[in-house]
Amino acid sequence: MPGLRGRMAVTALAAVAAALVVVLLVGGPGLRRRAMAQTREQLLAEARLVARVVEPALAAGAGAAEIDAIVDAAAREVRARVTIVALDGRVLADSAVSGAALAALESHFDRPEVRQALAAGHGVSERRSSTVGEGMLYGAVPVRSGGVVRGVSRVALSLRGVDDQADELQQALLLALGVAFLVTTALAGAFASSLAGPLREVMDAARRFAAGDLAARSRVSRRDELGELARILDRSADQLQARITEIGRDRARTEAILSAMEDGVLAVDHRGVVILANEALRRRLALADPVGRHYMEVLRQREVAQALEQVLSAGQRVSLEMEMRRPRRDYALAGVPFPGAEAAPHGAVLTFHDVTERRRLDQVRRDFVANASHELRTPLTSIKGFVEALEDGAVAEPATAQRFLGKIRAHADRMALLVADLLELSRLESGERPPRWEPVVSTALVEEVVASFAEAARRKDLALVPAGGDACEVVSDPERLRGILENLVENAVKYTPAGGRVEVSSGAGPDGGVLFTVSDDGPGIAAEHLPRIFERFYRVDKARSRDQGGTGLGLSIVKHLAEGMRASVAVESEPGRGTRFTVTVPSRPSSA
């Protein structure tokens, strides 16, 4: 692309060239018309001159040879074809033919120029001549003698000469226009040179401003309008740099604050169009390109729409808690108005604080207090009842007193077991007892746990068997692993009916780890209970669980034991088809 100087020169030259072309287009065709008009006048004048020359001969009745000689001489003077036509159309003389050829010429009475000359006093016609075989321009006038028309004097000129004359005029015009173009080119170049340099400096400075280089300045020192423009641009750049610097600081602070926030932030203008959504909100609610769209397209939830509309309409703070459908989380919303653009109504800012975990912990805390109170109240109530019975006289009956004391001991043992499990959970959650990493052989651990419950399974008529599998070695905490398997096997033995089967197995797991499996063919667990069975005090069958002597904390302990050594526990079960617990132990924990 040409530079500024070149563009200015090209523009000026293009304007001049366009003007010259217009002159050429307008004046060029007129040259031939003017040449034709001049030639017509010339032909008529020559025809009148020839008429005067041949008038005496025609008046005297001279012969054709004498008249033809006069015509030939006249034709040499006027340098054109001369023809004398009688009133009846016969050609009396012609400078182009003589003798027999002249006598053989056809009648010229119907020639347009001849008829016009006889009718109007002169005639002009343009056509191709059959005699000489080329385009001719004819001019004719009557030959008068004593007031009587004796014939017609006609002069013809080849159109080739007219065209040559027009071409010469056009060439002269082109030469003049070319000279004018060259002169204009030189002037345009000189003018462009005087402006191109300063303009280029101003444009370069403006281009650097647009690219972000606010330190760029033009060095134009002219005292004309161009210099004033350069100075205005420099002052504007100074002001713009100060404003952008301040805006950049404010924006950086705002973005840092919004990025550091864990709460989601949504801002809309007075029309409800989203103008800001921070990263936390986009990530948590899976929003894709929310800016520039109406909030109803972004968050299709009635509570959000009501909160925003209330802020936009009333301009007051709004607070509420709600459950988002997708993803299903609980949020505390707070909406406040914020000033809009100049002369525009206020917008609204809505913050989303995730309270799902708080609500869950509150519910866990309430459930824990209720369950712990219930679990302690039941044995305490029984102990108090038996003590009151003993005080009322049952102590005097040895057999009854002994039975009551046995009941008191059983409930006290249950309370002691519950407290022990609670203390174990507390230690696990607080990290008071960190894992102790040692190599563990899977099959040896399975056989050890099965052996410890063999007698309990025999008393209940259960088949408790190790299911075999390859011996795998992992680096883990043997005490925690034993505690996990013992809790799972103990539950399987408790809840599997007589005649059932409990299997404990181990095998290779993913990434070199080990899978421990405890399965039974007991009553199974319904699907709605599976997500909660690892919660504290959660019981699938509360009455039956208490009859078995459980505290409701065993599986919760299993979960915490597994998490403490980077393992995981999963359960699969269907009512009537038994239950299968799977413990996945990594080969070597990252902290080992």
Order of alpha helices (4+ residues) and beta strands (2+ residues): alpha-alpha-beta-beta-alpha-alpha-beta-beta-beta-alpha-alpha-beta-beta-alpha-alpha-alpha-beta-beta-beta-alpha-alpha-beta-alpha-alpha-beta-beta-alpha-beta-beta-alpha-alpha-beta-beta
